[in-house]
Amino acid sequence: MDKRFSFLLVLISFLLAAGCAHVISSNLREQVDPSFTFRQVQQNPDKYKGKIVLWGGEIIHTLNQRDGSTLIEVLQRPLEWGEEPNRSGASEGRFLVLENSFLDPYIYRTGRKITVAGEIQGERRQPVGEMDYRYPLLLGKEICLWKEYYYRYPHYYYDPWWPYRYWPRYPYYYRR
């Protein structure tokens, strides 16, 4: 009985530890320099050229280029626990990610959350509406595209005489 309990305890602790894994590899996370903020890099990207950063946010636009690379425009959001972008967090601006391979724009579509570990390449200016915007440009080393959540109501019995008719209809979320 004692061996079964210890085996169960080891199995549970292993499963809990596996659930705490980071989305970016530990080798790359060790190279990230947390001494500067997104705002500092945005003001002078050339000063931080060659530094590795870990940023996240929501995809605004994905553009495949003629040379086979992909350029992703991202609205920056602060990272939560587990390196997932926080949608309710205040954004400090936009940045571009250059990936040297083809990324399908349907998969990397507008609104998807993304976490990027990349090397700062400098800046690129592009128009946002009628304004010329200054983007920090990252060369993507590792990219994590987060799963989407869908909003659904649970199925209740809708008989008017059912005693729990006014039971609150809380939405639930599931991953696809």
Summary of the structure (lengths in Angstrom):
residues: 176
radius of gyration: 21.5
end to end distance: 38.9
largest distance: 72.3
contacts: 442
relative contact order: 0.16
helix: 19%
strand: 39%
